Amino acid sequence: MKPSILVTRHVYPEAIAILEAAGDVHYNDSSDGLSAQALRAAAAGKRAIVCQLTDRIDAALMDSAGDLAVIANVAVGFDNIDVPAATERGIVVTNTPGVLTDTTADLAFALILASARRIAEADRFLRAGRWHQWEIDLLCGHDIHGHTLGILGLGRIGQGMARRASGFDMRVVYHDMQRARPDQEREWGIEYVDIEYVDKETLFRESDFLSIHVPLTEQTRHLVGAAELERMKPTAVLVNTSRGPVVDEKALADALENGRIASAGLDVFEAEPEVESRLLALENVVLVPHIGSASIKTRTRMCTMAAENAVAVLSGRRPENPVNSEVLGED
């Protein structure tokens, strides 16, 4: 008897083909997610769940499944899954790192460019028929080249940002819980800032552009709030492509309204798909609907990678991307 697999919402068809070769697939082929109650009911009797970041996979759902072996998330982040509860129950959790690194870094850098050079604002200005002549100070923004990029979180995407910054002749400062090796710092031309112990203000004070690339944890929730924004330059640009709750959205709206910082580019929000109403009314913020990894190639590969992770566990093999590898007997 083939193992039963739940796919919680629409994915690219290549992933379904991989799963159907290995199990009995129950597929909610819809962009609308299942309610918490419907999701628990759908999970009953399943050996694998292929889910997305909008699906809350908690202990109650795991217990309702009965004999769940793997939860394969179609995302790098996994804050939607109660990983400790999964580990306690011997359930493998997997994610999809690496494949979306460059695509998301491209989007983050695009937000820097769009925010600094007022691209979205200029587009609205032209479409509204307000452009009548060339003017010396029309929609002037800020240069990117030769300025300082601050990277908060030097994981794969943060490293991708550092590489892109080199092409714009930028100084790059960064903070991460784990410092890069000296040879990496030299190769990428980056400077380490220990915001916890040496100079908490340096990263925020010196960055002309601050790009956020940390996972969402209890420690990073509202990591950037009113105090941090107060330290930034009035000409600074904040970009967030990580998780919405890392930034205090209300404090950011205050800072943008009051000219505390110049502008922002946001791909993620605290209560998606809801957005702080004051942000929607502001011209000096570029808002996009969580499309950091949204290229056809990357999103397809994310789906197939999650499917491959699920099939590996069901087949008794080690998945490529375990989050809680201790379940597999690894340190």
ZIQUIDA-V196899 format. One record per residue. N is the residue number from 1. RES is the residue in one letter. SS is DSSP state (helix for helix, strand for strand, loop for the rest). BURIAL is b if it has 24 or more other C-alpha atoms within 12 Angstrom, else e. Layout:
# ZIQUIDA-V196899
n,res,ss,burial
N,RES,SS,BURIAL
N,RES,SS,BURIAL
This chain:
# ZIQUIDA-V196899
n,res,ss,burial
1,M,loop,e
2,K,loop,e
3,P,strand,b
4,S,strand,b
5,I,strand,b
6,L,strand,b
7,V,strand,b
8,T,loop,b
9,R,loop,b
10,H,loop,b
11,V,loop,b
12,Y,loop,b
13,P,helix,e
14,E,helix,e
15,A,helix,b
16,I,helix,b
17,A,helix,e
18,I,helix,b
19,L,helix,b
20,E,helix,b
21,A,loop,e
22,A,loop,b
23,G,strand,b
24,D,strand,b
25,V,strand,b
26,H,strand,b
27,Y,strand,b
28,N,loop,b
29,D,loop,e
30,S,loop,e
31,S,loop,e
32,D,loop,e
33,G,loop,b
34,L,loop,b
35,S,loop,e
36,A,helix,e
37,Q,helix,e
38,A,helix,e
39,L,helix,b
40,R,helix,b
41,A,helix,e
42,A,helix,b
43,A,helix,b
44,A,loop,b
45,G,loop,b
46,K,loop,b
47,R,loop,b
48,A,strand,b
49,I,strand,b
50,V,strand,b
51,C,strand,b
52,Q,loop,b
53,L,loop,b
54,T,loop,b
55,D,loop,b
56,R,loop,b
57,I,strand,b
58,D,loop,b
59,A,helix,b
60,A,helix,e
61,L,helix,b
62,M,helix,b
63,D,helix,b
64,S,helix,e
65,A,helix,b
66,G,loop,b
67,D,loop,b
68,L,loop,b
69,A,loop,b
70,V,strand,b
71,I,strand,b
72,A,strand,b
73,N,strand,b
74,V,loop,b
75,A,loop,b
76,V,loop,b
77,G,loop,b
78,F,loop,b
79,D,loop,b
80,N,loop,b
81,I,strand,b
82,D,loop,b
83,V,helix,b
84,P,helix,b
85,A,helix,e
86,A,helix,b
87,T,helix,b
88,E,helix,e
89,R,loop,b
90,G,loop,b
91,I,loop,b
92,V,strand,b
93,V,strand,b
94,T,strand,b
95,N,loop,b
96,T,loop,b
97,P,loop,b
98,G,loop,b
99,V,loop,b
100,L,loop,b
101,T,helix,b
102,D,helix,b
103,T,helix,b
104,T,helix,b
105,A,helix,b
106,D,helix,b
107,L,helix,b
108,A,helix,b
109,F,helix,b
110,A,helix,b
111,L,helix,b
112,I,helix,b
113,L,helix,b
114,A,helix,b
115,S,helix,b
116,A,helix,b
117,R,loop,b
118,R,loop,b
119,I,helix,b
120,A,helix,b
121,E,helix,b
122,A,helix,b
123,D,helix,e
124,R,helix,e
125,F,helix,e
126,L,helix,e
127,R,helix,e
128,A,loop,e
129,G,loop,e
130,R,loop,e
131,W,loop,e
132,H,loop,e
133,Q,loop,e
134,W,loop,e
135,E,loop,e
136,I,loop,e
137,D,loop,e
138,L,loop,e
139,L,loop,b
140,C,loop,e
141,G,loop,b
142,H,loop,b
143,D,loop,b
144,I,loop,b
145,H,loop,e
146,G,loop,e
147,H,loop,b
148,T,strand,b
149,L,strand,b
150,G,strand,b
151,I,strand,b
152,L,strand,b
153,G,loop,b
154,L,loop,b
155,G,loop,b
156,R,helix,b
157,I,helix,b
158,G,helix,b
159,Q,helix,b
160,G,helix,b
161,M,helix,b
162,A,helix,b
163,R,helix,b
164,R,helix,b
165,A,helix,b
166,S,helix,b
167,G,loop,e
168,F,loop,e
169,D,loop,e
170,M,loop,b
171,R,strand,b
172,V,strand,b
173,V,strand,b
174,Y,strand,b
175,H,strand,b
176,D,loop,b
177,M,loop,e
178,Q,loop,e
179,R,loop,e
180,A,loop,b
181,R,loop,e
182,P,helix,e
183,D,helix,e
184,Q,helix,e
185,E,helix,e
186,R,helix,e
187,E,helix,e
188,W,helix,b
189,G,loop,b
190,I,strand,b
191,E,strand,b
192,Y,strand,b
193,V,loop,b
194,D,loop,e
195,I,loop,b
196,E,loop,e
197,Y,loop,e
198,V,loop,e
199,D,loop,e
200,K,loop,e
201,E,loop,b
202,T,helix,b
203,L,helix,b
204,F,helix,b
205,R,helix,b
206,E,helix,b
207,S,loop,b
208,D,loop,b
209,F,strand,b
210,L,strand,b
211,S,strand,b
212,I,strand,b
213,H,loop,b
214,V,loop,b
215,P,loop,b
216,L,loop,b
217,T,loop,e
218,E,loop,e
219,Q,loop,e
220,T,loop,b
221,R,loop,e
222,H,loop,b
223,L,loop,b
224,V,strand,b
225,G,loop,b
226,A,helix,e
227,A,helix,e
228,E,helix,b
229,L,helix,b
230,E,helix,e
231,R,helix,b
232,M,loop,b
233,K,loop,b
234,P,loop,b
235,T,loop,b
236,A,loop,b
237,V,strand,b
238,L,strand,b
239,V,strand,b
240,N,strand,b
241,T,loop,b
242,S,loop,b
243,R,loop,b
244,G,helix,b
245,P,helix,b
246,V,helix,b
247,V,strand,b
248,D,loop,b
249,E,helix,b
250,K,helix,b
251,A,helix,b
252,L,helix,b
253,A,helix,b
254,D,helix,b
255,A,helix,b
256,L,helix,b
257,E,helix,e
258,N,loop,e
259,G,loop,b
260,R,loop,b
261,I,loop,b
262,A,loop,b
263,S,strand,b
264,A,strand,b
265,G,strand,b
266,L,strand,b
267,D,loop,b
268,V,loop,b
269,F,loop,b
270,E,loop,b
271,A,strand,e
272,E,loop,e
273,P,loop,e
274,E,strand,e
275,V,loop,b
276,E,loop,b
277,S,helix,e
278,R,helix,e
279,L,helix,b
280,L,helix,e
281,A,helix,e
282,L,loop,b
283,E,loop,b
284,N,loop,b
285,V,strand,b
286,V,strand,b
287,L,strand,b
288,V,loop,b
289,P,loop,e
290,H,loop,b
291,I,loop,b
292,G,loop,b
293,S,loop,b
294,A,loop,b
295,S,loop,e
296,I,helix,e
297,K,helix,e
298,T,helix,b
299,R,helix,b
300,T,helix,b
301,R,helix,b
302,M,helix,b
303,C,helix,b
304,T,helix,b
305,M,helix,b
306,A,helix,b
307,A,helix,b
308,E,helix,b
309,N,helix,b
310,A,helix,b
311,V,helix,b
312,A,helix,b
313,V,helix,b
314,L,helix,b
315,S,loop,e
316,G,loop,e
317,R,loop,e
318,R,loop,b
319,P,loop,b
320,E,loop,b
321,N,loop,b
322,P,strand,b
323,V,loop,b
324,N,loop,b
325,S,helix,b
326,E,helix,e
327,V,helix,b
328,L,helix,b
329,G,loop,e
330,E,loop,e
331,D,loop,e
